[in-house]
Amino acid sequence: MHIDELGAEQVATALSQLQQQYEALRQNNLSLDLTRGKPGPEQLALSDALDGILEGDYRAADGTDTRNYGGLEGLPEARALFGSILGAPAEETLIGGNASLTLMNNIIDLALNEGLRGPDTAWGNSDDVKFLCPAPGYDRHFAICEHLGIEMITVPMLDTGPDMDIVEALVSEDSSIRGMWCVPRFANPTGCVYSDATVERIAGLGKLAAAHFLVLWDNAYAVHTLYEDAPPLASIREACLRQGTLDCVFQLGSTSKITFAGAGVSFAASSPDNIAALSRHLSFRTIGPDKVNQLRHVRFLQSLDNLQVHMAAHADIIRPKFEAVLATLERELAGTGMGTWLAPRGGYFIAFDTRPGLAREVVRLASDIGVKLTPAGATFPYGDDPNDCNIRLAPTFPSQADVEATAEAFVICVKLASLRQKAAA
Amino acid sequence: MHIDELGAEQVATALSQLQQQYEALRQNNLSLDLTRGKPGPEQLALSDALDGILEGDYRAADGTDTRNYGGLEGLPEARALFGSILGAPAEETLIGGNASLTLMNNIIDLALNEGLRGPDTAWGNSDDVKFLCPAPGYDRHFAICEHLGIEMITVPMLDTGPDMDIVEALVSEDSSIRGMWCVPRFANPTGCVYSDATVERIAGLGKLAAAHFLVLWDNAYAVHTLYEDAPPLASIREACLRQGTLDCVFQLGSTSKITFAGAGVSFAASSPDNIAALSRHLSFRTIGPDKVNQLRHVRFLQSLDNLQVHMAAHADIIRPKFEAVLATLERELAGTGMGTWLAPRGGYFIAFDTRPGLAREVVRLASDIGVKLTPAGATFPYGDDPNDCNIRLAPTFPSQADVEATAEAFVICVKLASLRQKAAA
């Protein structure tokens, strides 16, 4: 029954039952954690062959001794393979260290403090530097901006990606807007895939925006499908080539959720001039990336086709976890008006929206009975969810049983908070 | 015979012979390279067991799954082992990625732009920020300063380390001096080991200098001895503890010249407050370092004792290369007044001083016959060797035969340049 149709007595009865269920859960001394998008041990084991795969042969295809210094842009075969994930050629791809977050930080540091095309082009020459932040989004993106003093402007997320009418209006009007964050496929946390039209319009922002505008195209879930029929993502590079804006987009990715989280390789693709500028920037920070680990990854993953097979094995492990959460939400909350959610076709998250003003309360209720959820607000710039409704659920890391137990506890917390709110109204 | 004692005719005769020898070398179409301090393939092979050493067991001693995210400061066993190289306890040690250069850059970025103890303490709040640069020194240290707009003040190197009378006078007088670079054991490139008195005086700089002064103690060659009787380095940490200045020193190191160059691990040690500040700084840049590679290194190197055995194997490979260069210098140049050099007891370099004004010319002469040397001036801030005399020889990477051929060609270039200078005088 829909919450709006419940009478006072029905609410009171339901609350009484829920309170009992909630107290019963407390007795279980749960210790559940759905906070972060981490692969589970079974997923990690899919890549256990990485260590030892070189069998003593540390030479790259071109004879490079990967055990020695050098090669800032990465091994040719790594640039080719990981470029192909982003739809970019090897020569437009640079391989970084174990974290794409480090590359993102370096790219923004370069554009902000040094200038993509020399000191005169540094964003920091202006008093104000702003970024568009489609939200809900990824908290670590927002943390980079906040840390570097870049003002964040929240932009609504639609099922098709960022609301492009708003985005285009903003960048046309305000020349202090220098960039935008995007997670274009299986967005963190909504799971949406940017539509073809959105991709085309984002590629066109460089023509509307201030000089040296940058889209940070964090394609963290480029190949992370849960179902074979998951919607594809249009090529931002091809759209940029059509519109002459390749300088305005840095694509990013990593193998953190393909092989080992934090022990894989990261990669960036952009125009040749941007890659050269990034490479020079990095030359003051490192003598080169870990080429041995690049070689391991190329030998292990081999090709884009083989990588898809590997990702299907990941999907087989985590799909039941997603389906368990979604089945519980559907069974317990569909038609109740107590929340909305999307069923993602890939990625690492399920984004749940409570009734306005309840996200913090639901997270608190869950925490009090041993169920850790991502802090409410974390998916918004400055941790400020204006409607206090978004909660990010990350079902990949816990065991299947724990995911199921968490989902059951979660819906009780949602119902309890919703009905208490109604009772108090 | 000493060059000062040669008459005009002797000079002419010698020049004629040298010119012939030089032209003969040109006919050999040499392709030799003594430019960078890279380990040779035989050295790298000492660590080939690294890949595969985990044998499927990716768990750290405390049960941490190294394949997953987290652990900004590094694995406990890695902090303990690599801390011991620097003489620091595990809790004062942080493990970074594959390059200590990245840690150095992060430390300076933190102190310059964010402040070691919050924004009010950032060096960048002052108009001028200067660093003391003992020279000859390491070009990549100087490049970091130049890149970040930090003014460099050259300080002379003595056999005991930096000239501390000058250093102490400068930091006492000029509060815009915020730090100093040091390579304290087997200094790059002179090979000197800082004396106990110098270490103690450097530890005391924090009491003379401006607030939040930092010594970057790049102990890159901490365990890189060529001989068993190589002079030890006094503990900067103990000296700092005696003087209450642990906040003023960041020790740094890496396994780049222990295992694989560019595919090893880096580490930093400092006061607990500094390590906490660095860790927070890194939290915006990475979700954590590559713990799998840390675990590989701990399993492979095991202990400080075992590491010393491993380093002795390195020494057995490169000692003959150093000795070949030194023997040629001794045989051909001792007593001639055409150059001075030290015989290092460890490290990666031999620093050679020509007569004033000849380093560029010697490097050019060598280059013209296919012998690449480190560019003259590279060992000084801004590439400016005031006497144009220092040349850094790096004999580790080429084969024994190539090192010997290079040394022979080098001394001919030195003699040719020296006698031409005398003839023109």
Interface residues (C-beta under 8 A of the other chain):
Chain A: R36 K38 P39 P41 L44 S47 D48 D51 G52 I53 L54 E55 G56 Y58 D65 T66 R67 N68 Y69 G70 G97 N98 A99 L101 T102 N105 R140 A143 I144 H147 S256 F260 A261 G262 A263 F284 R285 T286 I287 G288 P289 D290 K291 V292 N293 R296
Chain B: R36 K38 P39 P41 L44 S47 D48 D51 G52 I53 L54 E55 G56 Y58 D65 T66 R67 N68 Y69 G70 G97 N98 A99 L101 T102 N105 R140 A143 I144 H147 S256 F260 A261 G262 A263 F284 R285 T286 I287 G288 P289 D290 K291 V292 N293 R296
